């Protein structure tokens, strides 16, 4: 039975969202997936400690999805076992007036992980070519353009180019990037939104604004497909995970992150002769107390 899915959902060549499964789970059962996740979390904890000790590189995990696709719970279940000192989550909401007074990438630069850290973007700079493409009028808040007529094909080409350049710059300077799209079906999204209404303890998760956006589901799928095709590169790959079964998306995501960290060639710091000598003396001092 195949229990490693880290390469199965890597975007290679032309990506088609219609050909991308939302419910695939391989031959794994939910119970087997739960046990596998526990095992993988221990590997991730060890690798995160090694990343922190190495201190020369960072990992940026970008999560994108439609509402109710499971981003928050994935972060909780995948990263719940790592040292919080070495991991930081940033959830990007509607930009503030201060953020709108800068270019669209500015606030994302501020949230980047420092060397030795894992940074997680819950939504990201991709919102500028997703929600802002569906609602181009939002771009007017940047005060650079005067009309939605300004948002033509060239405008969006420039946005994709800016994103590609941003991510290439990060890769050239020690940040490894993993981009994950949780691909949930419209039917499964409906079920989860109804759960938020029907289950009192989940009522706080529901927003009336979710429904108008849900009505635009096909347009969002088109925007995701274009964004992924425009920006999936070897140094900043996209992975499209089946997300109708949350437990499987978590297993696949943690395996992708583990494999990425393993390929980063992380090393624990090596002590020099002076440090070894000091360590030996410290040992003797402690043992002779």
N, C-alpha and C positions, 0 to 999 in steps of 0.2 A: 504493500500500500504506500503510495506516495504521500509523505507527510511534510514535504518541503515545497512551498508554493512561491518562493521568493522571486523566481524568474518567470512564472506563468503569466503575470499580468503586466510585465514591462511593455511599454509601447514601443513597437519596432515598426518602422515604415509608416505608411498611411493608416491612421486610426479611424475606425468607424464606430460610432457609439451604438448604432443599431445592431451591430454584430457582437457587441460586448455583453456578456451575460451579467445579470444582476443577482442570480440565485445559485450559481455554481458553488458546490462544496466539495468537489472531488469525491473520494470514497470515504471521507471522514464523517463520523457521527458527531453530534453535538457534545456528547460525553467525552469522546476521544479528543475533540478540539479543546475542551476545558482542561483536560490533563496536559495536553501539549502546550497550552498557553502558560501553565504553571512552570513547566520545564524551561520554556523559552524566556520567561521573565527572569529566571536566575542567570541565564546567559547574558541577557541585556544588562542586568545589574553589574556583572563582572566587567563587561565591556565598557560600560559608562565610567566605572572606576578607573579603568585603564586610560580612557580618553582624558579624564580629569588629571591623572598623574602625568600623562604625556605632555599635555599643555601646549602643544604646537598646532593643533587643528581643532575645528569645531564642526558640529553637525547641525544642519537646519532641515527640519521636517515640516513640510507644507501640507496642510490638510484642507481640501476643498470638497464641498458637497452641497446638495440641495438641503432644505430644511428637513429635519427629522431623519437624516441619513445615519446619524450615530457618531458624529465627530467627538462630542464631549465624552460620551461613554467609552469610546475607543481610547482617548487620552487617559482616562481614569484606569482602564483595565490593562493597557499596554505599559504605561509608564508609572503605574502605582507602586512598583517595587524599587525604583531607582532613587538615588540620593537626591533630595530636592535641592541641595546646594549646587548640584551639577546640572540642573535641568530647569528651564524656564519656559512657561507657556504664555503666549500673547494672543488674546482674542481681539480681532479687529472689528470694530463697529463702524457706524457712520462717522466719517471724519469730522473733527471739531473745526471751528472757524480758524484756529491757529494752524491746524494741519492743512486746511484748504488754502492757506496763504503760502504754502510751499508746494513744490512739485509732488506728483502723486506717489513717488517712491520715498519721499523724505521720512515719513513716520516709520517705514519699514526698516530703513537703515538704523534708526534709533533702537529698534528691538532686536537687532541681530545678536546671535550668541557670541560671547567672547571665546578666545581659545580655551580649549578644555571643556567646553560646555555643549549641551544639547539644547537647541532652541526649537520650540514648536510654535508654528503659526497656525492658529485656528481661524481660518480664512486668511487672506493675504493680499498682496499687491495684485493678485489675479481678479479681485473684485472690480478692478478698473477696466477689465475687458470681459466681465461677465455681467454683473448687475448694472454697471454703467453703460454696457452696450445695449442691454434690454431697455434701460431708462436713460438715454443719452442726455436728457435734460439735467441729470445730476452733475454732469461735467461742467455746467455753467457756474457752479459754485466755486470753481477754481479761478474764476474772474479773468481768465485769459481769452475766453471766446465769448462772442456776443450772441450767437444764435446756434440752435441745434443743426442748422444747415452746415455749420463748420465741421461737424463730425462725419466726414465722408470717408471713403475707402482709405485715402492717404493718412487720415488721422489715426485710424485703427492700425494700419501698417506701422506707423511710428510708435504706437503704444507697444505692440508686440516686439518691435526692435529694441525699445527701451528696456523691456523686461529681459530679453535675451542678453543684452549688454550688462545689465545689473547682475544677473546670475553668473555670467561668465567672469565678471570682475570678482565676485565672491569666490568662485572656484579657483581663480588664479591666486587668491590670497588666503588659502587654507581652510575655506569652508566647503564641506561636502554637502550637496543638496539632494534631498529626496522629496519628490512631489507625489502625493497620493490623492486620487479622486475616488471618493466612495460612491459607487454607482448604484443608486437605489431606484427601483421601479416606481412608476406613478401609483400603481395599486398598493405597493407596500407603504409608500409615503402616506396615502389616504388612511390606511389601517393605523399607522402610528399617530397621525394627527387626531383620529377619532379616539385612540387610547388616551391622549392627553386631555380630551374633553370628558370622556367617560370615567376616568380614574381621578378621583379628587386630589390625590397626592401629586398628580402630574399636571393639574390645571395651570400651575404657574408657568409651565413650559409653553403653553399655547398662546399664540398671538393672532389676533384677528387679521393682521397684516400678512399672515402666512397664506391665506386663501387667494388673494389677488395674485400673489407670486406663483402659486400652484397652477393657476389658470394659464400661466405663461410657460409651463413645463416644456413644451416642444421647442420654444425659442431658446430657453436656457440650455437644452441639450445641444442645440446647434452651436450656441456660443461656447460651450465646453469643448465640443469636438474641434472647433476652429482653434481655440486657445491651446489645446493640447497638441494639435498638429503644428502649430506655429512655434511652440516653445519646448518641445521635448527634445533634449540634446543629451549627448553622452555625459556631459558634465552636470546636467540638471535633468535627469530622466523623470518621466511621468509613469506612474503605475495606476492602472484603473482596476479597482477591486470590486468584486460582486458584494453588494452591501445589504441585500434583502435579509441575509442571516448575519446578525451582528457578530455572533461568536466566530464565524468564519473570517469575516473582515479583520477581526482583531488578530487572529492567528496569522493570516497572510501579512498583515502590516508589521507585526513584531518580527517576523522572519525576514522581511525586506530590510528593516532597520538593523537587525543583527548582521546580516550579510554585508550590508554597507559598512558598518563599523569594522567588521573583520577585514575588509579590503582596504581599510585606511592605514594599515601597517603601523598600528599603535605600539608604543614601547614604554615600559616603565623606565624612569630615569636610572642611569647607571652611576654609581658612586665612584669618585676618584680615590686615589690612594690616601689622601688626607682625610676624606670623609670616612673611609673604611677604618682608618686608624682611630678616629674619634669615636666611631661606633663601637669598636672593640674596647676602648677605654671606658665608655659609658656602660657597657655590659659588665665589665669587671667591677665598676663602682656599685652598680645595682646589686650584683650577686654578693658583694662583700658587706652590704648593709646589715 
